[in-house]
Amino acid sequence: MRISDFLRELDRAQKIKDYKKRAEAFEILVASLRDFAYETKDEKMIRIVQEFTDFEERSRPFYEIEALMNNLKYVKQIIEEHRVLIPSDVAERFLQCFNRFKEELASNQKSFLPLANNFDRTIALLNRELIGRRLEKEIVPDLAEKLQFSSRPNILPENDHAEIEVDFLGEKETTNRPLGRGRLKKKEVLIVECKTTISKNDIVDFSRKVNIIKSKYEVSAKAFQHNVEFEVWIFACYGWTKELKDLASKQGFRVFDADAMKETLDQHQLLDHRMPICP
């Protein structure tokens, strides 16, 4: 499954009203997500999926009671509609019993509410993590490939003791002969950062990384006597303000908020209309 498939299935499962079908949908999704998380070897992703799995199982009684309460409403409606056929004292005793039973169920369901709230919280965390990962692993690489940038290793040495990592690093080369042969004349470098929600610290930290990467390419360009040009993108679904956009633009970054992503992907025939970029 692609990350966009997980996002789509997560949204679909939450909207299912029938408890049994909902539980079945989550059971299938949990199994797939667990495999995916361990494949990524990302500790944060693994932790979120483990929490999601745990709270999904522990919150099931809340939704079981919800389904039972809905069924009881239907039973009460039938009794009310046919009271003319039922002795009044019998109907009254039944409804009194019904109301007490409903109150007990509501009280029992309330005890599971914290688990259901925690499950909603983990769904939100998972959703945000998948959105950011989809930007990094699907949307940006697809767009870069469309623009003829070849992916390069995105982890580089900062010094003897540290490394820096960006979400995508790509190159496009121009030579003095057709078909890429001959002497290298120009190297175009694409540097990209992806965030679900952007902050000032994200922009400042990315700027530091960009400066380090640029300096390494400029040293190489001088040594091998070719030109080098840089294109820097920063993607984020949420959190953009005028102040943050201005700050990113001053650093020479091309800003992609949700609208800019949609417009650019549509322009390059990459927009999937079935799945919002930033749900």
C-alpha positions as CSV (number, residue, x, y, z in Angstrom):
1,M,0.0,0.0,0.0
2,R,1.1,3.6,-0.7
3,I,0.9,6.1,2.1
4,S,-2.0,7.7,0.3
5,D,-3.8,4.4,0.5
6,F,-3.3,4.3,4.3
7,L,-4.7,7.8,4.7
8,R,-7.7,6.9,2.5
9,E,-8.4,3.7,4.5
10,L,-8.0,5.5,7.8
11,D,-10.5,8.1,6.8
12,R,-12.9,5.5,5.5
13,A,-12.8,3.3,8.6
14,Q,-13.6,6.3,10.9
15,K,-16.7,7.0,8.9
16,I,-18.2,3.5,9.1
17,K,-21.3,3.6,11.4
18,D,-21.9,-0.2,11.7
19,Y,-19.7,-1.4,14.6
20,K,-18.8,-4.8,13.2
21,K,-17.9,-3.4,9.8
22,R,-15.9,-0.7,11.5
23,A,-14.0,-3.1,13.7
24,E,-13.2,-5.3,10.7
25,A,-11.9,-2.3,8.7
26,F,-9.7,-1.3,11.6
27,E,-8.4,-4.8,12.1
28,I,-7.3,-5.0,8.5
29,L,-5.8,-1.5,8.6
30,V,-3.9,-2.2,11.9
31,A,-2.2,-5.3,10.4
32,S,-1.1,-3.4,7.3
33,L,0.1,-0.4,9.3
34,R,2.1,-2.6,11.7
35,D,4.0,-4.2,8.8
36,F,4.5,-0.7,7.2
37,A,5.8,0.8,10.4
38,Y,8.4,-1.9,10.9
39,E,9.5,-1.7,7.3
40,T,10.2,2.1,7.8
41,K,12.5,1.3,10.8
42,D,11.4,4.7,12.1
43,E,11.1,4.7,15.9
44,K,8.5,7.5,15.9
45,M,6.3,5.8,13.3
46,I,6.6,2.4,15.1
47,R,5.6,4.0,18.5
48,I,2.6,5.8,17.0
49,V,1.3,2.7,15.3
50,Q,1.8,0.7,18.5
51,E,-0.3,3.2,20.4
52,F,-2.9,3.3,17.6
53,T,-3.1,-0.6,17.8
54,D,-3.4,-0.6,21.6
55,F,-6.1,2.0,21.9
56,E,-8.0,0.7,18.9
57,E,-8.4,-2.7,20.8
58,R,-9.0,-1.2,24.2
59,S,-11.6,1.3,23.0
60,R,-13.8,-1.3,21.2
61,P,-16.3,-1.7,24.2
62,F,-17.1,2.0,23.8
63,Y,-18.2,1.5,20.2
64,E,-19.9,-1.8,21.0
65,I,-22.1,0.0,23.5
66,E,-22.7,2.7,21.0
67,A,-24.0,0.2,18.5
68,L,-26.1,-1.5,21.2
69,M,-27.6,1.9,22.2
70,N,-28.6,2.6,18.6
71,N,-30.3,-0.8,18.4
72,L,-32.2,-0.1,21.6
73,K,-33.4,3.2,20.1
74,Y,-35.0,1.2,17.3
75,V,-36.7,-1.2,19.8
76,K,-38.1,1.7,21.8
77,Q,-39.4,3.2,18.6
78,I,-41.2,0.0,17.7
79,I,-42.8,-0.1,21.2
80,E,-43.9,3.5,21.0
81,E,-45.4,3.0,17.5
82,H,-47.4,-0.1,18.7
83,R,-48.5,1.1,22.2
84,V,-52.2,0.8,21.1
85,L,-51.7,-3.0,20.8
86,I,-50.0,-3.4,24.1
87,P,-51.6,-3.1,27.6
88,S,-50.6,0.3,29.0
89,D,-49.2,-1.1,32.3
90,V,-47.1,-3.6,30.4
91,A,-45.8,-1.0,28.0
92,E,-45.1,1.4,30.9
93,R,-43.1,-1.3,32.9
94,F,-41.2,-2.2,29.8
95,L,-40.2,1.5,29.1
96,Q,-39.2,2.0,32.7
97,C,-37.0,-1.1,32.5
98,F,-35.7,0.1,29.2
99,N,-34.7,3.5,30.5
100,R,-32.9,2.0,33.5
101,F,-31.0,-0.4,31.3
102,K,-30.1,2.5,29.0
103,E,-28.8,4.6,31.9
104,E,-26.7,1.6,33.1
105,L,-25.3,1.3,29.6
106,A,-24.5,5.0,29.3
107,S,-22.7,4.8,32.7
108,N,-20.7,1.8,31.5
109,Q,-19.9,3.5,28.2
110,K,-18.7,6.6,30.0
111,S,-16.0,4.5,31.8
112,F,-14.5,3.7,28.3
113,L,-14.6,7.3,27.1
114,P,-11.0,8.1,28.0
115,L,-9.9,5.1,25.9
116,A,-12.0,6.3,23.0
117,N,-10.5,9.8,23.4
118,N,-7.0,8.4,23.4
119,F,-7.9,6.4,20.3
120,D,-9.0,9.6,18.6
121,R,-5.8,11.3,19.7
122,T,-3.6,8.5,18.2
123,I,-5.7,8.6,15.0
124,A,-4.8,12.4,14.7
125,L,-1.1,11.7,15.4
126,L,-1.1,8.9,12.9
127,N,-2.9,11.0,10.3
128,R,-0.4,13.8,10.7
129,E,2.6,11.5,10.5
130,L,1.3,9.9,7.4
131,I,0.6,13.3,5.8
132,G,4.2,14.4,6.3
133,R,5.6,11.0,5.2
134,R,3.4,11.1,2.0
135,L,4.8,14.6,1.2
136,E,8.4,13.3,1.7
137,K,8.1,9.8,0.1
138,E,5.5,10.2,-2.6
139,I,4.6,13.8,-3.6
140,V,8.1,15.4,-3.7
141,P,9.9,12.5,-5.4
142,D,7.1,12.2,-8.0
143,L,7.3,16.0,-8.7
144,A,11.1,16.0,-8.8
145,E,11.1,13.1,-11.2
146,K,8.6,14.9,-13.4
147,L,11.0,17.9,-13.5
148,Q,13.9,15.5,-14.4
149,F,15.8,15.7,-11.1
150,S,17.5,12.4,-10.2
151,S,17.4,11.5,-6.5
152,R,20.7,11.6,-4.6
153,P,21.6,10.4,-1.0
154,N,19.9,12.9,1.3
155,I,22.3,12.4,4.3
156,L,25.6,14.3,4.1
157,P,28.5,14.8,6.5
158,E,28.4,18.1,8.3
159,N,31.8,17.6,9.9
160,D,33.9,14.8,11.3
161,H,31.4,14.1,14.0
162,A,27.9,14.9,12.6
163,E,25.6,14.5,9.7
164,I,22.8,16.5,8.2
165,E,19.7,15.1,6.6
166,V,17.1,16.7,4.3
167,D,14.0,15.1,3.0
168,F,15.0,15.1,-0.6
169,L,18.1,16.0,-2.6
170,G,18.1,15.8,-6.4
171,E,20.4,16.7,-9.2
172,K,20.0,17.6,-12.9
173,E,23.1,17.9,-15.2
174,T,23.7,19.7,-18.4
175,T,26.7,18.9,-20.6
176,N,28.2,20.4,-23.7
177,R,27.0,17.4,-25.8
178,P,23.6,15.8,-26.4
179,L,22.4,12.8,-24.4
180,G,24.3,13.8,-21.3
181,R,27.8,13.0,-22.8
182,G,30.7,15.3,-22.8
183,R,31.9,17.8,-20.2
184,L,29.7,18.8,-17.4
185,K,28.6,22.5,-17.9
186,K,26.0,22.9,-15.2
187,K,24.6,21.1,-12.2
188,E,21.1,22.0,-10.9
189,V,20.5,21.0,-7.3
190,L,17.1,20.6,-5.7
191,I,16.9,20.6,-1.9
192,V,13.6,19.9,-0.2
193,E,12.2,19.9,3.3
194,C,8.7,18.5,4.2
195,K,6.7,19.2,7.3
196,T,3.1,18.5,8.3
197,T,3.1,21.7,10.3
198,I,5.7,24.4,9.8
199,S,7.3,26.5,12.5
200,K,10.0,29.2,12.6
201,N,12.5,26.8,14.1
202,D,11.9,24.4,11.1
203,I,12.8,27.2,8.7
204,V,15.9,28.3,10.6
205,D,17.2,24.7,10.9
206,F,16.5,24.0,7.3
207,S,18.3,27.2,6.3
208,R,21.4,26.0,8.2
209,K,21.3,22.7,6.4
210,V,20.9,24.4,3.0
211,N,23.9,26.6,3.5
212,I,26.1,23.6,4.4
213,I,24.9,21.6,1.3
214,K,25.4,24.6,-1.0
215,S,28.9,25.1,0.3
216,K,29.8,21.5,-0.5
217,Y,28.4,21.8,-4.1
218,E,30.2,25.1,-4.6
219,V,33.5,23.6,-3.6
220,S,32.9,20.7,-6.0
221,A,31.8,23.1,-8.8
222,K,35.0,25.2,-8.5
223,A,37.2,22.1,-8.5
224,F,35.6,20.6,-11.6
225,Q,34.9,23.9,-13.3
226,H,31.1,23.8,-13.9
227,N,28.3,26.0,-12.8
228,V,25.9,25.1,-10.0
229,E,22.4,26.4,-9.4
230,F,20.1,25.7,-6.5
231,E,16.4,25.3,-6.1
232,V,15.1,25.0,-2.5
233,W,11.6,24.0,-1.7
234,I,9.8,23.8,1.7
235,F,6.5,21.9,1.9
236,A,4.1,22.1,4.8
237,C,0.4,21.5,5.0
238,Y,-0.4,23.6,8.1
239,G,1.0,26.4,10.1
240,W,1.9,28.9,7.4
241,T,1.5,32.6,8.4
242,K,2.5,35.7,6.4
243,E,5.5,36.1,8.7
244,L,6.7,32.5,8.1
245,K,6.2,32.7,4.4
246,D,8.2,36.0,4.3
247,L,11.0,34.4,6.4
248,A,11.2,31.4,4.1
249,S,11.1,33.6,0.9
250,K,14.0,35.8,2.3
251,Q,16.0,32.6,2.7
252,G,15.4,31.9,-1.0
253,F,13.0,29.0,-0.4
254,R,10.0,28.3,-2.6
255,V,7.1,28.0,-0.3
256,F,4.5,25.2,-0.8
257,D,1.4,25.5,1.3
258,A,-1.6,23.3,0.6
259,D,-2.9,25.5,-2.2
260,A,0.5,25.8,-3.9
261,M,1.0,22.0,-3.7
262,K,-2.4,21.4,-5.3
263,E,-1.8,24.0,-8.1
264,T,1.7,22.7,-8.9
265,L,0.7,19.0,-8.9
266,D,-2.3,19.7,-11.1
267,Q,0.0,21.7,-13.5
268,H,2.2,18.6,-13.8
269,Q,-0.7,16.0,-14.0
270,L,0.2,14.5,-10.6
271,L,-2.8,15.6,-8.6
272,D,-4.9,12.7,-7.2
273,H,-8.4,14.2,-6.9
274,R,-9.5,11.2,-4.8
275,M,-7.2,12.1,-1.9
276,P,-6.6,15.6,-0.5
277,I,-3.0,16.5,-0.1
278,C,-3.6,17.9,3.4
279,P,-6.8,16.2,4.8
